[in-house]
Amino acid sequence: MMDGALLKRQRQLVMAWAEIHQFELSTDWDLLQDGNLISRRKCSHDRYNSIK
């Protein structure tokens, strides 16, 4: 992450989210490094799931 791009509280929230989702992020990174595409995951808390 670029220093100064987010306020301290926002950066803390992003880092906490990344820690929670570390396995998924690592798996997706490995797939992308091998030239594979990843699909968008549906999350119960995803506000875009209800948009049609």
N, C-alpha and C positions, 0 to 999 in steps of 0.2 A: 504494500500500500504506500502511496506517496505521502510523505510527511507534509502536514499542513492542509491536506485536501479536505479533511473533515474536522469538525469541532471535537474536542476531547470526549464528550459524552457519546457523540455519534460513533466515533472510532471505537470506543469501548463496547458499544452494542454490536458493531460489525465484528469485532474480534470475538465476542462471546458467541455470536451466531456461527462464526467459522469454526470455533472450537467444538460446538455441539454437532456440526455437520462435517467434521473433519474426514470421516470415512468416505462419505459421498463425494466430497471435493477431491480427495486423493484418487478415488476410483475414476472419476470423470477426467481428471488430469492425465492419468495413465492412458485412458482410452483415447483422448485427444492427441497425446504424444505418439500413439501408434497409428494415427491417421483416421481413427474412427470418429463418427459423429455421436453426440449425446442428445437425448431427447429431454424435453422439459418435463420435470416431475410435477405431479399434482400433489399439493399439500393441503391438508384440511384448513390451514390458516392462510392459504393463498387467496388474496382478494380478487385475483383475476379468474379464478375458477368459475365464478358466477357470471362472467361476461360472455355473452354469446355472439 
